[in-house]
Amino acid sequence: MLRRTGSIAGARYAFTDRYGGASTAPYAELNLGDHVGDDPAAVDDNRRRLAAAMDLDPARLVLMRQVHGRAVAVVDGPQDPAAPLPEADALVTTGRDLGLVVLVADCVPVLLAARRSDAVAVAHAGRRGVEAGVVPATVAAMQELGARPDRIVAVIGPAVCGRCYEVPRELADQVTAVVPAAAATSATGTPALDLRAAVVAQLLAAGVETIEADPRCTAESPDLFSHRRDGVTGRFAGVVVT
């Protein structure tokens, strides 16, 4: 379930894998996304299992409706279960005992926490989010809550690698015009994008100096969900707990 765990700037974090859940194929097993066609009861069960693994009350998991943009939602407590999720691609808080969640299946999950500050964040950086600048926007939101960029620690989770993320030449040129570090070549020699490298470049440009990156490629690892590889599939999570 928790494939990788650790601590950054005093906050706990984890990335899940696809095992230890209640979902059946093609979402087997620990699908945490409620927007992909899975049984809602199974997703609810999986989220309860994630909360238990993180030593949290399930009500203190905070999620968002990810839309591939750059909006950042600032949260200060548990979400109202009767209210819609915030439409955003990043969450930031200085609250306590909250688990911020980002869901992915090829896009880049980014977890951030700041030394000498209570500010923590998660960001969902897909191709459109990288182009729109969701990661720099997240760092800026943390600054507004008192965090200094040079004290922010970032952990980048598993994502599709440049060898596997083939795109049309026009799309590659469009993204690399904004973030040159995204330029890549696929395993077959065609234009591609390296979103993880793009996120690293954006973090460095925003003043973040301490960056860890999980090298696993979602499309290459059977332990992780990958939309590019499988089409209909689940979502795994990056979680940071304050």
Secondary structure, 3 states (H helix, E strand, C coil): CEEEEEEECCEEEEEECCCCCCCCCCCCCCCCCCCCCCCHHHHHHHHHHHHHHCCCCHHHEECCECCCCCCEEEECCCCCCCCCCCECCEEEECCCCCEEEEEECCCEEEEEEECCCCCEEEEEECHHHHHHCHHHHHHHHHHHCCCCHHHEEEEECCECCCCCCECCHHHHHHHHCCCHHHEEECCCCCEEECHHHHHHHHHHHCCCCEEEECCCECCCCCCCCCHHHHCCCCCEEEEEEC
